[in-house]
Amino acid sequence: MIILGIDPGFDRLGFGLIETGGAKLTCLEYGCVYTNKNTELKDRLAKIYEETSNLITAKSPKAVVVEQLFFQTNAKTAIKVGMARGVILLAIAKSGLPLVELTPSQVKTGITGYGNADKRQVQEMVQKLLGLQEIPKPDDAADALAIAIVGTQLAPK
């Protein structure tokens, strides 16, 4: 079963595709969708929607796992990320795929066993669980893979 994990972002959206086969997890692809800060808000949101829709269409996941927003000290950033997350959820809804939503703490607990794990601990476990030669870069892509890994336990079979 193929699972798409998404770490929502406005400037940079992380994605990770993994395949489950019994107890084995395989990394299929990961990366980021970038939007240009000099582009209008509506066009940036359109790009996030289109790229999310394209990932779903091209990679045919059986479920999509998205991280929930957490409190940010910068309200302006939180609002933009919330808007990006909204168009991501719209793309998922229009695809008809099952959606799993996880908090950052659930992702950290699911990967490391500790809800307050730091970013490096999460990245090292992603590398280990997927048998990768190195830690996935950028951080948003590694986070998306972590989200997908934890989502495999919760996605409908």
Secondary structure, DSSP 8 states (H G I E B T S, - for coil): -EEEEEE--SSEEEEEEEEEETTEEEEEEEEEEE--TTS-HHHHHHHHHHHHHHHHHHH--SEEEEE-----S-HHHHHHHHHHHHHHHHHHHHHT--EEEE-HHHHHHHHHS-TT--HHHHHHHHHHHHT-SS--SSHHHHHHHHHHHHHHTTS--
